[in-house]
Amino acid sequence: MKCPTLIAAIEHDLDEGHAIVLQIVSTNEALLDRRLAQIPTSEWGDLSIDITPREYVLDYLSHSFPTQLFELFTDDEGNLHSQPATDAAGNPVISREAVERRDRLIEHLASLPPVNGALDQILHRFGADLVAEVTGRSRRIVRRNERFCVETRPASANFAETVAFMDDDKRILVFSDAGGTGRSYHADRGCRNQRQRIHYLLEPGWRADAAIQGLGRSNRTNQKQPPVFRPVATDVKGEKRFLSTIARRLDTLGAITRGQRQTRGYRADRAAGHARGRVAAYPAQSRPLPGTAFRRAASARCRRPRISDRADCAADG
């Protein structure tokens, strides 16, 4: 759901001359390995594969969709209740209407086009020549000459991809927890790629400390300019609340790298907040919507967030 907005935002940032850092958690490597195990290696040069958990959802609908008929009854106190209907032999009565709804839903789901994971969507949209992948997976599917084929990633691939990004040979870097350990992606003055980093937090995962550690990889000492952090969220309130926890912990990035104790909190699930550095919230929609960028106040007395020129909408309250 986030990728259409994310891809449009990345295209805009590339036109502005920025470098993109994309933080994810899942790479779908286990699902890809299961799919490739069912395909002969001789066909890996021209693949037509569905790397989605479609069959698991279909199996869930087939076995767990409620089809048993329920009947209403009134107790001794006049309260209305429902209970599963059974025949004279005690067998459950199946609702024909529920079975028809289940079958229509299964048919509709089976006819939908496959939707790849975020990593594969970014890789297929911008190409391997522009995207540096720093993950833990050993194989991936890439597009070559309008065909999808399997590409093996050696153990040194992550190092080579990081060097290509820091040398400005590739403008987009995607990293996961497994592949990003011990690496830095900031605008280092000693590297050729000193573009401003636009750091998208696409998948924060379930650990706020791990997400903060990933954000710190694009915010280091000896950097020419600080990064812009952009947590990508849907309209789900629970996700925004979790992202607010991460945004509040962004204060520690400045405290660790600069030895400062002055920190301020930020709530992504509220209309107003404060953050060290710059934070922009991009709601996932079918088209890109600019987010609200909170910049650090120039004076300690001024603690209100300043809205950047391109920001015209705030996080939902």
Buried (B, 14 or more C-beta within 10 A) or exposed (E): EBBBBBBBBBBBBBEEEBBBBBBBBBBBBEBBEEBBEEEEEEEBEEBEBEBBEBEEBBEEBEEEBEBEBEEEEEEEEEEEEEEEBEEEEEEEBEBEEBEEBBEEBBEEEEEEEEBBBBBBBBBBBBBBEBBBBBBBBEEBBBEEEEEBBBEEBEEEBBEEBBEBBBEEBBBBBBBBBBBBBEBBBBBBEEBEBBBBBBBBBBBBBEEBEBBBEBBBBBBBEEBBEBBBBBBBBBEEEEBBBBBBBBBBBBBBBBEEBEEEEEBBBBBBBBEEBBBBBBBBBBBBBEEBBBBBBBBBBEEEEEEEBBBBEEBEEBBBE
